[in-house]
Amino acid sequence: MNPSSGSGKEIALCTVFLFLHIIAFLLWDRAMPVIMQGDWTQYRDLIVPMLLLICAASVFSLTALLVKHKTLLAGTAILAAIPPFLFSVSASGIVLGAVVLAASLVWLAASAVQKEMENSLRYRIPRFLKSGLGLYFTAAALVISLFYLNRIDEQKAFALFFPQSLFDVTLRTFSGTIQGATGLPPIRPEQTVNEVMTELVRAQLRSQGISFEKIPRQELSRLVASQREEFAKNYGIHLAEGEKIGTAFANAATAKIKDIAGAYNRYLPLVAAVAFFFAFRTIAVVFRLITVGFVMLLMKALVLAKVVKKQKEQIEVERFAL
């Protein structure tokens, strides 16, 4: 293999990596609506971005293993960091810092692979890629988390930390306590406000010895509306007649929490993005294992195709002697 041929192959490998890397993050950006909605029945929309990210990580691994020119590696790391942020993330101090950090992480990932190779007497791909892939997927998690931050607002972040299901469970658990404190009958989250108020009117009429069935429909509607308005006024909440009681309870609790949090509510999207970053890093452990296996298969295929050749190298070892 002459030097010019080797350099051409290195450039081609870096180009393929950049192409896959950029396409992978473009698809991750487009998949953000599915992630934001939390609709995991649409998981198929995430399969292609996942596979492309693993492919990009695999070609990155080959780049770190085979490219010898440090300048080419450094330039590739910088070019890999910038394009993903151009899709939908607006310029800001956080984004500019993230670009620098992402470029540094990709460069450190490549350097970690090469340093591991230099310090090893045997060619073991899993060992070489262990720390490097960890850094690469950390950079990927950073970029995708910024896509997430760009799409999330205070309302969505609040719904993430305090989902409707949480309030429904709370309502069921403390139904007896709420009944004793408010005088409401036993309630279920799926009941409408009018259904709950109707049960309350029924209980009040029964306590007065009046038959609920004998009350005219128009008078019953008036009594239910009166109870709804009185309850809303006493507890400072809004109640719509067709609204589910679980939703009304969640809205009231949410309003109180937001009042207590005050100005700190604006940090919720950032906290949500940080949580997403660590969640993605955890999932990336599986991506890393798949990538290592895929790289080993790719390396064998490249050797069989004579694109890559095996060669023996002598390593000098410095020792002390008398």
C-alpha positions in Angstrom: 0.0 0.0 0.0 1.7 3.2 -1.1 1.3 6.4 0.9 -1.0 8.2 -1.5 -3.3 5.2 -1.6 -3.4 5.0 2.1 -4.2 8.8 2.4 -7.0 8.5 -0.1 -8.6 5.6 1.8 -8.3 7.6 5.0 -10.0 10.6 3.5 -12.7 8.3 2.0 -13.3 6.7 5.4 -13.6 10.1 7.1 -16.0 11.3 4.4 -18.3 8.2 4.9 -18.3 8.8 8.6 -19.2 12.4 8.3 -22.0 11.5 5.9 -23.5 8.9 8.1 -23.0 11.0 11.2 -24.9 14.0 9.8 -27.7 11.9 8.3 -28.2 10.1 11.6 -28.6 13.3 13.6 -30.9 14.8 10.9 -33.2 11.8 11.4 -32.9 12.1 15.2 -34.0 15.7 14.9 -37.0 14.7 12.8 -37.9 12.0 15.3 -38.1 14.4 18.2 -42.0 14.9 17.9 -42.4 11.2 18.6 -40.1 11.4 21.6 -41.8 14.6 22.9 -45.3 13.0 22.6 -44.1 9.9 24.5 -46.1 7.8 22.0 -44.0 4.7 22.0 -46.5 2.9 19.8 -44.7 4.8 17.0 -41.4 3.2 18.0 -40.8 2.3 14.3 -40.0 6.0 13.7 -37.0 5.6 16.0 -35.5 2.4 14.6 -33.9 4.1 11.5 -32.2 6.9 13.6 -30.9 4.3 16.1 -29.5 2.1 13.3 -27.9 5.0 11.5 -26.3 6.2 14.8 -24.9 2.7 15.3 -23.6 2.7 11.7 -22.0 6.2 12.2 -20.4 5.0 15.5 -19.1 1.9 13.7 -17.5 3.9 10.9 -16.2 6.4 13.5 -14.5 3.4 15.2 -12.9 2.3 11.9 -11.7 5.8 11.4 -10.1 5.9 14.8 -8.6 2.5 14.3 -7.2 3.0 10.8 -6.6 6.7 10.2 -3.0 7.7 11.1 -3.0 11.4 10.3 -3.8 13.4 13.5 -4.7 16.5 11.5 -7.3 14.6 9.4 -8.8 13.1 12.6 -9.0 16.5 14.3 -10.6 18.1 11.3 -13.1 15.3 11.1 -14.0 15.7 14.8 -14.7 19.4 14.3 -16.7 18.9 11.1 -18.7 16.2 12.9 -19.7 18.5 15.7 -21.0 21.6 13.8 -23.6 20.3 11.2 -26.0 18.6 13.6 -26.6 21.9 15.4 -27.6 23.6 12.2 -30.8 21.6 11.8 -33.1 23.3 14.3 -31.1 24.6 17.2 -30.9 28.4 17.4 -27.6 30.0 18.2 -27.0 30.7 21.9 -24.3 30.5 24.5 -25.4 27.0 25.5 -25.3 25.8 21.8 -21.9 27.4 21.1 -20.5 25.7 24.2 -22.1 22.4 23.2 -20.5 22.6 19.8 -17.0 23.0 21.4 -17.7 20.3 23.9 -19.1 17.9 21.2 -16.0 18.5 19.0 -13.7 17.9 21.9 -15.5 14.7 22.9 -15.3 13.3 19.4 -11.6 14.2 19.2 -11.0 12.7 22.6 -12.9 9.6 21.6 -10.6 9.0 18.6 -7.5 9.8 20.6 -8.6 7.3 23.3 -8.9 4.6 20.7 -5.4 5.3 19.3 -3.8 5.7 22.7 -5.2 2.3 23.7 -3.8 0.8 20.5 -0.4 2.3 21.1 -0.2 0.8 24.6 -1.3 -2.6 23.7 0.8 -5.5 22.5 -2.2 -7.4 21.0 -4.9 -6.1 18.6 -8.1 -6.3 20.5 -10.9 -4.2 19.0 -13.3 -4.4 22.0 -10.6 -3.2 24.4 -9.5 -0.4 22.0 -13.1 0.9 21.6 -14.2 0.7 25.2 -13.5 4.3 26.3 -13.6 5.8 22.8 -17.1 4.7 22.0 -18.2 5.8 25.5 -17.0 9.4 24.6 -18.6 9.3 21.2 -22.0 8.3 22.5 -21.7 11.0 25.2 -21.2 13.5 22.4 -24.2 12.0 20.6 -26.3 12.2 23.7 -25.3 15.9 24.1 -26.4 16.8 20.5 -29.7 14.9 20.7 -30.4 16.4 24.2 -30.1 19.9 22.6 -32.6 18.9 19.9 -34.8 17.9 22.8 -34.2 21.2 24.7 -35.1 23.1 21.5 -38.5 21.4 21.3 -39.6 21.4 24.9 -41.2 24.3 26.8 -42.3 24.9 30.4 -45.7 23.3 29.9 -44.3 20.1 28.3 -41.5 19.9 30.9 -44.1 20.2 33.7 -46.2 17.5 32.1 -43.1 15.3 32.0 -42.3 15.6 35.7 -46.0 15.7 36.8 -47.9 13.5 34.3 -51.7 13.1 34.4 -51.2 9.5 35.5 -49.5 10.7 38.7 -52.5 12.8 39.7 -54.9 10.0 38.8 -53.0 7.6 41.1 -52.9 10.2 43.9 -56.6 10.8 43.5 -57.4 7.1 43.8 -55.0 6.6 46.8 -56.3 9.6 48.8 -60.0 9.4 47.7 -61.1 8.8 51.3 -59.0 11.7 52.7 -60.5 14.0 50.0 -63.9 12.8 50.8 -63.5 13.6 54.5 -62.0 17.0 53.8 -64.4 18.2 51.1 -67.6 16.3 51.7 -67.4 14.8 48.2 -68.6 11.3 47.6 -66.0 8.6 46.7 -64.6 9.7 43.3 -62.7 8.1 40.4 -60.5 10.1 38.1 -62.4 9.1 35.0 -65.7 10.6 36.3 -66.8 13.9 34.9 -67.3 16.9 37.2 -71.1 16.8 36.7 -71.2 13.1 37.6 -69.4 13.8 40.9 -71.6 16.8 41.7 -74.7 14.8 40.9 -73.6 12.2 43.4 -73.0 15.0 45.9 -76.5 16.4 45.3 -78.0 12.9 45.7 -76.2 12.4 49.1 -77.5 15.8 50.3 -81.1 15.1 49.3 -80.9 11.7 50.9 -79.7 13.3 54.2 -82.8 15.6 54.0 -85.1 12.7 53.4 -85.9 13.8 49.8 -86.1 11.3 47.0 -83.6 12.0 44.3 -85.8 10.4 41.6 -88.7 12.9 42.3 -86.6 16.0 41.5 -87.4 17.5 38.1 -84.6 17.4 35.6 -84.4 21.1 35.2 -84.2 21.6 39.0 -81.6 18.9 39.2 -79.5 20.6 36.6 -79.8 23.9 38.6 -78.7 22.1 41.9 -75.7 20.4 40.2 -74.6 23.7 38.6 -75.0 25.5 42.0 -72.9 22.8 43.7 -70.2 23.0 41.0 -70.0 26.8 41.3 -69.9 26.7 45.1 -67.2 24.1 45.2 -65.1 25.9 42.6 -65.4 29.2 44.6 -64.6 27.6 48.0 -61.4 25.9 46.7 -60.4 28.5 44.2 -60.4 26.2 41.2 -62.1 26.1 37.8 -64.6 23.3 37.1 -66.1 22.7 33.7 -69.2 20.4 33.7 -67.9 17.9 31.1 -64.4 17.9 32.4 -63.0 14.8 34.0 -62.5 15.2 37.8 -59.0 13.8 37.4 -58.1 16.5 34.9 -59.6 19.2 37.1 -57.6 17.9 40.1 -54.4 17.8 38.0 -55.0 21.4 36.8 -55.6 22.7 40.3 -52.5 20.9 41.7 -50.4 22.0 38.8 -51.4 25.7 39.3 -50.5 25.5 43.0 -47.1 23.9 42.2 -46.3 26.5 39.6 -47.2 29.3 42.0 -44.9 27.8 44.6 -42.0 27.3 42.1 -42.4 30.8 40.8 -39.6 32.0 38.6 -37.9 28.6 38.8 -40.4 27.2 36.4 -38.3 28.5 33.5 -35.5 26.0 34.4 -37.8 23.0 34.0 -37.0 22.6 30.2 -33.3 22.6 31.0 -33.8 20.1 33.8 -35.8 17.9 31.5 -33.1 18.0 28.8 -30.4 17.0 31.4 -32.6 14.1 32.5 -33.0 13.1 28.8 -29.2 13.3 28.4 -28.6 10.8 31.2 -31.4 8.5 30.0 -30.0 8.5 26.5 -26.5 7.7 27.8 -27.9 4.7 29.7 -29.6 3.4 26.6 -26.3 4.0 24.6 -24.6 1.3 26.6 -26.6 -1.2 24.4 -25.7 0.8 21.3 -22.0 0.6 22.3 -22.1 -3.2 22.6 -23.8 -3.6 19.2 -21.3 -1.2 17.6 -18.3 -3.2 18.9 -19.7 -6.4 17.3 -20.5 -4.6 14.1 -17.0 -3.1 13.9 -15.4 -6.5 14.2 -17.6 -7.9 11.4 -16.8 -4.8 9.2 -13.0 -5.2 9.9 -13.1 -8.8 8.8 -15.1 -7.9 5.7 -12.6 -5.2 4.8 -9.7 -7.6 5.2 -11.4 -10.2 3.0 -12.0 -7.4 0.4 -8.4 -6.4 0.7 -9.3 -2.9 1.5 -7.5 -3.3 4.8 -4.4 -5.5 5.2 -2.7 -7.0 8.2 0.9 -6.0 8.8 3.4 -6.7 11.6 4.8 -3.7 13.5 7.7 -3.6 15.9 7.2 -1.9 19.2 10.1 -0.5 21.1 10.0 -0.9 24.9 12.1 1.3 27.2 13.6 -0.6 30.2 16.1 0.1 32.9 19.4 -1.9 32.9 22.7 -2.0 34.7 
